[in-house]
């Protein structure tokens, strides 16, 4: 894996709050500044993921919605969050 390739967190088919919980668990083992891409299908993630990131200092770089309902969140882990 190169530095530009994000770690993929697959939360497709999971409902609130599980996509955020899966993301939080994966972020705990990563170095500050790590790139992560969360895949989700629960539309509540459009609200929940940015709120979680804002409260923990992570940076949401991109939110994409595909025609099949897949949501893609690309973010960087905070330099100060655990």
C-alpha positions in Angstrom: 0.0 0.0 0.0 1.3 3.4 -0.9 0.9 6.5 1.3 -1.8 7.9 -1.1 -4.0 4.8 -0.9 -6.5 5.1 1.9 -7.3 2.3 4.4 -10.8 1.0 3.4 -13.5 0.6 6.1 -16.4 -1.3 4.7 -19.7 -0.5 6.6 -22.0 -1.3 3.7 -25.3 -2.7 4.9 -24.8 -1.5 8.5 -27.2 0.9 10.1 -26.6 3.8 12.5 -24.5 3.9 14.6 -22.5 0.9 13.3 -20.7 2.8 10.4 -19.3 5.4 12.9 -18.4 2.7 15.4 -16.5 0.7 12.8 -14.7 3.8 11.6 -13.8 4.8 15.2 -12.4 1.3 15.9 -10.3 1.3 12.8 -8.9 4.8 13.4 -7.6 3.8 16.8 -4.9 1.6 15.3 -3.7 4.1 12.7 -1.0 6.8 12.8 -1.9 10.5 12.8 -2.5 11.7 9.2 -3.6 8.3 7.9 -6.0 8.4 5.0 -9.2 6.4 5.4 -12.1 5.8 3.1 -15.4 4.7 4.7 -17.9 2.9 2.5 -21.5 3.1 3.8 -25.1 2.6 2.6 -26.9 4.1 5.6 -27.9 7.7 4.7 -27.7 8.7 8.3 -23.9 8.4 7.8 -24.2 11.7 5.8 -24.9 13.4 9.1 -23.1 11.1 11.6 -19.7 10.7 10.0 -19.0 14.5 9.6 -20.3 15.1 13.2 -18.0 12.3 14.5 -15.0 13.6 12.6 -15.6 17.2 13.7 -15.9 16.2 17.4 -12.6 14.2 17.2 -10.6 16.5 15.0 -10.5 14.3 11.9 -10.7 16.0 8.5 -13.4 15.0 6.0 -11.8 15.6 2.6 -14.6 14.3 0.4 -18.1 12.9 0.6 -19.3 11.1 -2.5 -22.7 9.5 -3.4 -22.9 7.0 -6.1 -26.0 6.1 -8.2 -26.3 2.7 -6.5 -26.7 4.4 -3.0 -23.1 3.9 -1.9 -21.6 6.7 0.2 -17.8 7.2 0.2 -16.2 9.3 2.9 -12.5 10.1 2.6 -10.9 11.5 5.7 -7.5 12.0 7.4 -7.0 11.0 11.0 -6.4 13.8 13.4 -2.9 14.5 14.5 -4.0 14.8 18.1 -6.9 12.2 18.4 -6.4 8.7 19.7 
